[in-house]
């Protein structure tokens, strides 16, 4: 009897330790997967949103914006290196996803920028929002919240050396 109780406790611990499984979404010919964000420090006014978008269609489409309940607005951004300095800029009119292409929004690259956070993003319930595409239209999504410092879903928040250095333009 004790062995089965120990096994059940071990199995339960595995499920608690496993990262939340992100939902997949489809809008038009676009497939959206691994939608996530990170916990933010209490004083943070901005945060990033990340995902993978695949265009299964024959025409390009453009991610032009969206919304999130936790922020006043969101923008589509690109982060790049310029003379050893990390710089961030808004993509206008947005991020083009070419036919047959897969684009990954991730830290240090393309991402959604939550601007003017109404409250810190905390571990727990998913963060509700939406994305808007030029052709496919609007889709409601949920961001899985990962630990502070996460570089990829499920990495447990092991930040990359030098993360956080750079400028926001």
C-alpha positions, 0 to 999 in steps of 0.5 A, spaced: 500 500 500 505 504 501 509 503 495 503 505 491 502 511 495 509 513 493 508 512 486 502 516 485 506 522 489 512 521 484 507 521 478 503 527 481 510 531 482 512 530 475 506 533 472 507 539 477 514 540 474 512 539 467 511 546 463 504 548 461 502 546 454 501 551 450 495 551 445 496 552 437 491 556 433 489 557 426 487 563 423 486 563 415 492 560 412 496 561 418 498 556 424 500 559 431 504 555 436 508 556 442 505 562 445 508 565 451 511 570 455 515 571 461 514 573 469 516 581 469 519 584 475 514 589 479 516 595 476 517 593 469 513 597 464 514 593 458 514 585 457 515 581 451 511 576 447 513 570 443 511 564 438 512 561 432 507 563 426 507 558 420 504 561 413 501 555 410 498 559 404 500 561 397 500 569 399 504 573 404 501 575 410 503 581 415 502 581 423 500 588 424 498 588 431 493 586 437 492 587 444 493 584 451 489 585 457 495 586 461 498 592 457 495 599 454 498 597 447 502 592 443 507 593 438 511 588 433 518 589 434 525 587 432 531 586 436 538 586 432 545 588 434 548 594 431 556 595 433 555 590 439 549 594 441 542 591 442 537 595 439 530 594 438 525 598 433 517 597 432 516 594 425 512 598 421 507 596 418 508 589 421 512 582 420 511 579 414 510 572 414 512 569 407 508 563 404 511 557 406 515 560 411 515 559 419 517 565 423 519 564 430 518 570 435 523 569 440 528 573 445 533 577 442 529 577 435 522 578 433 517 579 438 511 582 441 512 588 445 507 589 451 507 597 452 505 600 459 503 594 463 497 595 467 500 590 472 506 585 473 506 579 469 505 573 474 506 565 474 499 562 474 494 563 469 495 564 462 495 572 459 489 573 454 490 577 448 489 577 441 493 578 434 491 582 428 494 580 421 493 584 415 489 578 411 487 573 416 484 578 421 484 577 428 485 571 433 484 571 440 490 567 444 493 566 450 500 566 452 503 561 457 507 565 462 514 562 463 519 564 469 523 570 469 529 570 464 526 564 460 529 564 453 525 558 450 519 555 453 520 550 458 528 552 459 526 554 467 528 561 466 536 560 465 537 567 462 543 568 457 549 571 459 549 578 458 541 578 457 538 585 459 544 589 456 542 594 450 537 600 448 530 600 446 529 605 440 
